[in-house]
């Protein structure tokens, strides 16, 4: 099994899920990167970028890898569609110049080529527009940061992250582990999923199910509260490391299989 380098910390979770899934398929195929390039038509350097999280793989490359690994590409293409949107948004945010910067440049050029009176009026109008755009940008930034804070809970406010799944406003859900073995697999009575993707920032019964199964395996995820925080992520990585899986802290089909066996 390949020992993959850690993915970039700033990589969007939706892109990370796609890359992790592609890494697992590549491992499952048993092919080297050079062999994978020969089988798919995409160069070895391209696959190094795709599987390293430095470049978003093309849709056709995802389909080609699925064919090589003998897997139905439907789910992979759905993950790719979500990852593509996330990748495009992050690129746009990083590369797009701000309105005030453009206006300042245009205004400077205009002042140098027009009469003093007209140049003054243009400068005043441009300054007012730039101020409005700056205020709008600040408001949008505050709204965006507020939205990200709600989506990704931190250890200092687990109750806020759990409120989306709480039965009543201000109430924190409680979960009880009812461990039992059914058809050779372990269950905690909170979820029967075996392939759902659960990762940092998620909350609900599936997270609580994983926390119960981690405890059963002798790995502490902290309190069984249904919140996928830092302690749960560390516990998942420990379980993956013990089972010699890709250590990414994301619970998918392979990690569920380990937790339930």
Number of C-alpha atoms within 10 A of each C-alpha: 11 13 10 13 10 11 15 11 9 7 15 14 16 17 22 21 24 26 23 21 17 20 18 16 18 21 16 14 15 13 15 13 17 13 12 20 18 12 15 19 11 18 15 17 12 18 19 13 13 20 24 19 21 13 15 19 22 14 13 13 17 18 18 18 22 21 14 16 19 12 13 11 16 11 11 19 17 12 17 23 16 14 22 19 12 16 18 12 11 13 10 10 10 9 8 8 10 13 15 19 12 11 17 15 10 13 19 14 12 16 17 10 9 12 10 11 10 12 18 15 12 17 19 13 13 18 16 13 15 19 14 14 16 16 12 12 15 12 12 12 12 12 12 12 12 11 11 11 14 16 16 15 22 18 12 7 10 19 18 17 25 23 17 16 16 17 10 10 9 12 13 19 16 11 18 13 17 11 15 11 11 9 5 9 12 18 23 21 16 20 14 14 14 15 13 12 15 20 21 20 21 18 25 22 20 20 25 27 26 29 30 29 24 22 17 17 14 11 17 19 23 16 14 21 24 27 29 31 23 17 15 26 20 18 21 27 19 19 21 21 14 11 14 11 18 23 21 20 21 21 24 18 16 15 23 18 14 18 26 20 12
